Amino acid sequence: MFRGIFVSSYLCCLNKNIILQDLGNIDYKEAWEYQEQLFKETVDIKIKNRREDAGLETPNHFLFVEHPHVFTLGKSGNFDNLLVSEKELAAKNATFYKINRGGDITYHGPGQIVGYPILDLDNFFRDIHKYLRLLEEMVILTLAEYGLTAERSPGETGVWFDVGTPFARKICALGVRASRWVTMHGFAFNINADLGYFDLMIPCGIKDKSVTSLNVELGQATVDEAEVKEKVLKHFTELFEAEFVQKSLV
């Protein structure tokens, strides 16, 4: 189960405790606004510390969510990678947002575990490249527990199978924003996803590779998503040398 005891950091001035919240199924815009709120609170503390030498501890957050069908386009993405009109999306009960993360177009929907870490990387390390690689490693280690060998694709973020072959396929997409070493947005891990929705776009702007889901790779109708979350959190704490404190739902 989630570790729910708040323990003090073992390094002076570094807070490696992370407030964990599972928000369940939540509208994308609502979750985005909540991320922005938490992000701003942390940045404001950092600004105060810098201006006033206040010595205040900065918080870290980790949000689990599941979204209704939604397509999001990163700030440098190409709108042409959405292959249908917004009217056609509406007919499929899907929405569309252009947002402030990196990366191109991504889909979120039921059967997908989405994680939004809002971390002050000054509490861990100042390295965005390392941050992305550790998120990928978290998913790779989780998949290994199911007997699956996943990997990175050179020059492309995310977690993949059979890289370098005609069968290359992505199971987890990443897209983050960082300012003043505070992160937001995160990863989308396909567990029991309806892969038909990925046909409505060119995923992450990559034309020659497909998308998969954990239940497909395991040949199962469904996979226990709560179990996957437990494994994800276990590897996250190990890789980031962090501890979770669980908070009541918003």
C-alpha positions as CSV (number, residue, x, y, z in Angstrom):
1,M,0.0,0.0,0.0
2,F,1.0,3.7,-0.3
3,R,3.4,4.8,2.5
4,G,1.4,7.4,4.4
5,I,3.8,8.5,7.1
6,F,5.4,11.9,6.8
7,V,9.1,11.6,7.5
8,S,11.6,14.4,7.7
9,S,14.2,14.8,5.1
10,Y,17.5,13.3,5.9
11,L,19.3,16.1,4.1
12,C,19.3,19.6,5.5
13,C,17.2,22.0,3.5
14,L,16.1,19.3,1.0
15,N,12.6,18.0,1.1
16,K,12.3,14.6,-0.5
17,N,8.8,14.0,0.8
18,I,6.1,14.0,-1.9
19,I,2.4,14.6,-1.4
20,L,0.5,11.9,-3.2
21,Q,-3.0,12.3,-4.5
22,D,-5.1,10.0,-6.7
23,L,-7.8,12.3,-8.2
24,G,-9.5,9.5,-10.1
25,N,-11.4,10.4,-13.3
26,I,-11.1,14.1,-13.8
27,D,-11.6,16.5,-16.6
28,Y,-8.4,17.5,-18.3
29,K,-8.9,21.3,-17.8
30,E,-9.7,20.8,-14.1
31,A,-6.6,18.8,-13.5
32,W,-4.5,21.3,-15.6
33,E,-5.7,24.2,-13.5
34,Y,-5.0,22.3,-10.3
35,Q,-1.4,21.5,-11.5
36,E,-1.0,25.2,-12.3
37,Q,-2.1,26.1,-8.8
38,L,0.4,23.7,-7.1
39,F,3.1,24.8,-9.6
40,K,2.6,28.5,-8.8
41,E,2.6,27.9,-5.0
42,T,6.0,26.2,-5.2
43,V,7.5,28.8,-7.6
44,D,6.2,31.6,-5.3
45,I,8.0,30.0,-2.3
46,K,11.2,29.8,-4.3
47,I,10.9,33.4,-5.3
48,K,10.3,34.4,-1.7
49,N,13.3,32.4,-0.6
50,R,15.5,34.1,-3.1
51,R,14.4,37.6,-2.4
52,E,14.1,37.4,1.3
53,D,16.4,34.5,2.2
54,A,13.3,33.1,3.9
55,G,14.6,29.5,4.1
56,L,11.1,28.0,3.5
57,E,10.7,24.4,2.5
58,T,9.3,23.8,-1.0
59,P,6.7,21.0,-1.4
60,N,6.6,18.2,-3.9
61,H,3.4,16.7,-5.4
62,F,2.5,13.6,-7.4
63,L,-1.0,13.4,-8.9
64,F,-2.5,10.3,-10.4
65,V,-5.4,10.9,-12.7
66,E,-7.5,9.3,-15.4
67,H,-9.0,11.6,-18.0
68,P,-12.1,11.4,-20.3
69,H,-11.0,11.2,-23.9
70,V,-8.9,14.2,-24.7
71,F,-6.1,15.2,-27.1
72,T,-3.5,17.7,-26.1
73,L,-0.9,19.5,-28.2
74,G,2.4,20.7,-26.8
75,K,3.6,24.3,-27.3
76,S,5.9,23.2,-30.2
77,G,3.6,20.6,-31.7
78,N,2.1,20.5,-35.1
79,F,-1.7,20.9,-35.3
80,D,-1.7,18.8,-38.5
81,N,-0.9,15.8,-36.4
82,L,-4.5,15.8,-35.3
83,L,-6.1,13.9,-38.2
84,V,-9.8,14.8,-37.5
85,S,-11.7,18.0,-36.9
86,E,-12.7,19.2,-33.4
87,K,-16.3,18.5,-34.6
88,E,-15.4,14.9,-35.3
89,L,-13.7,14.7,-31.9
90,A,-16.9,15.9,-30.2
91,A,-18.8,13.1,-31.9
92,K,-16.4,10.7,-30.3
93,N,-16.9,12.4,-26.9
94,A,-13.3,13.7,-27.0
95,T,-11.9,17.2,-26.4
96,F,-8.8,19.1,-27.5
97,Y,-6.4,21.5,-25.7
98,K,-3.3,23.3,-26.8
99,I,-1.1,23.3,-23.6
100,N,2.2,24.6,-22.2
101,R,4.2,21.3,-22.0
102,G,6.9,20.1,-24.4
103,G,6.3,17.5,-27.0
104,D,3.7,17.1,-29.8
105,I,0.2,15.7,-29.7
106,T,-0.9,13.1,-27.1
107,Y,-4.1,11.3,-26.3
108,H,-5.4,10.7,-22.7
109,G,-8.4,8.5,-21.9
110,P,-9.9,5.7,-19.8
111,G,-7.6,2.8,-19.2
112,Q,-4.6,5.0,-19.1
113,I,-2.6,5.8,-15.9
114,V,-1.5,9.5,-16.1
115,G,1.0,10.8,-13.6
116,Y,1.7,14.5,-12.9
117,P,4.8,15.0,-10.7
118,I,5.0,18.6,-9.6
119,L,8.5,18.5,-8.1
120,D,11.0,21.1,-7.0
121,L,14.1,19.6,-8.6
122,D,16.3,21.6,-6.3
123,N,15.2,19.0,-3.7
124,F,16.6,16.2,-6.0
125,F,18.9,17.3,-8.8
126,R,19.1,20.1,-11.4
127,D,18.9,18.1,-14.5
128,I,15.8,17.9,-16.8
129,H,17.4,15.2,-19.0
130,K,18.0,13.0,-15.9
131,Y,14.4,13.7,-14.8
132,L,13.0,12.4,-18.0
133,R,15.2,9.4,-18.1
134,L,14.2,8.5,-14.5
135,L,10.5,8.7,-15.4
136,E,11.2,6.4,-18.4
137,E,13.2,4.0,-16.1
138,M,10.3,3.9,-13.6
139,V,8.0,2.6,-16.4
140,I,10.7,0.2,-17.8
141,L,11.2,-1.3,-14.3
142,T,7.4,-1.6,-13.9
143,L,7.0,-3.4,-17.2
144,A,9.9,-5.8,-16.2
145,E,7.8,-6.9,-13.3
146,Y,5.3,-8.2,-15.8
147,G,8.0,-10.1,-17.7
148,L,8.2,-7.5,-20.5
149,T,11.4,-5.9,-21.9
150,A,10.9,-2.3,-22.7
151,E,13.4,0.3,-23.7
152,R,14.1,3.9,-24.9
153,S,14.1,5.0,-28.5
154,P,17.1,7.2,-29.4
155,G,16.1,10.8,-29.9
156,E,12.5,10.1,-28.8
157,T,11.1,10.4,-25.3
158,G,8.9,7.7,-23.8
159,V,9.0,3.9,-23.4
160,W,8.9,1.5,-26.3
161,F,9.0,-2.1,-27.4
162,D,11.0,-3.6,-30.3
163,V,12.9,-0.4,-31.1
164,G,14.7,-0.5,-34.4
165,T,12.3,-3.0,-35.9
166,P,9.1,-2.7,-38.0
167,F,7.2,-3.6,-34.9
168,A,8.4,-0.6,-32.7
169,R,5.5,0.6,-30.5
170,K,5.2,3.1,-27.7
171,I,3.5,2.2,-24.4
172,C,4.2,5.4,-22.4
173,A,4.4,9.0,-23.5
174,L,6.2,11.8,-21.7
175,G,5.7,15.6,-21.9
176,V,6.8,18.0,-19.2
177,R,7.2,21.7,-18.4
178,A,9.8,23.1,-16.0
179,S,10.4,26.6,-14.7
180,R,12.8,27.6,-11.9
181,W,13.4,23.8,-11.7
182,V,9.8,23.1,-10.8
183,T,8.1,20.5,-13.0
184,M,4.5,19.9,-14.1
185,H,2.7,17.6,-16.6
186,G,4.3,14.1,-16.8
187,F,3.6,10.7,-18.3
188,A,0.7,8.7,-19.8
189,F,1.0,4.9,-19.4
190,N,-1.3,2.8,-21.5
191,I,-2.7,0.0,-19.3
192,N,-6.2,-0.9,-20.7
193,A,-6.4,1.9,-23.3
194,D,-8.7,2.0,-26.3
195,L,-6.1,2.1,-29.0
196,G,-8.6,3.1,-31.6
197,Y,-8.3,6.7,-30.4
198,F,-4.7,6.8,-31.3
199,D,-5.7,6.4,-35.0
200,L,-7.2,9.9,-34.8
201,M,-3.7,11.5,-34.6
202,I,0.0,10.9,-35.4
203,P,1.1,10.1,-31.9
204,C,3.8,12.5,-30.7
205,G,4.2,13.4,-34.4
206,I,6.0,10.1,-35.1
207,K,4.6,8.6,-38.3
208,D,6.4,5.2,-38.6
209,K,5.7,3.7,-35.1
210,S,2.6,2.4,-33.5
211,V,1.1,2.5,-30.0
212,T,0.3,-0.4,-27.6
213,S,-1.2,-1.0,-24.2
214,L,-0.2,-3.3,-21.3
215,N,-3.2,-5.5,-21.6
216,V,-2.4,-6.1,-25.3
217,E,1.2,-7.0,-24.6
218,L,0.1,-9.4,-21.9
219,G,-2.7,-10.9,-24.0
220,Q,-5.3,-10.1,-21.2
221,A,-8.7,-8.5,-21.4
222,T,-7.8,-6.1,-18.6
223,V,-4.9,-5.5,-16.2
224,D,-5.3,-4.4,-12.5
225,E,-4.6,-0.7,-12.7
226,A,-4.3,-0.3,-8.9
227,E,-1.5,-2.9,-9.0
228,V,0.3,-1.1,-11.7
229,K,0.1,2.2,-9.8
230,E,1.7,0.5,-6.7
231,K,4.6,-0.8,-8.9
232,V,5.1,2.7,-10.5
233,L,5.2,4.4,-7.1
234,K,7.6,1.8,-5.7
235,H,10.1,2.4,-8.5
236,F,9.6,6.2,-8.4
237,T,10.5,6.3,-4.7
238,E,13.6,4.2,-5.3
239,L,14.8,6.2,-8.3
240,F,14.2,9.6,-6.7
241,E,15.2,8.5,-3.2
242,A,11.8,9.9,-2.0
243,E,9.0,9.2,0.4
244,F,5.3,9.6,-0.2
245,V,2.7,11.1,2.2
246,Q,-0.9,10.4,1.1
247,K,-3.3,13.3,1.1
248,S,-7.1,13.2,1.0
249,L,-8.7,13.7,-2.5
250,V,-9.5,17.3,-3.6
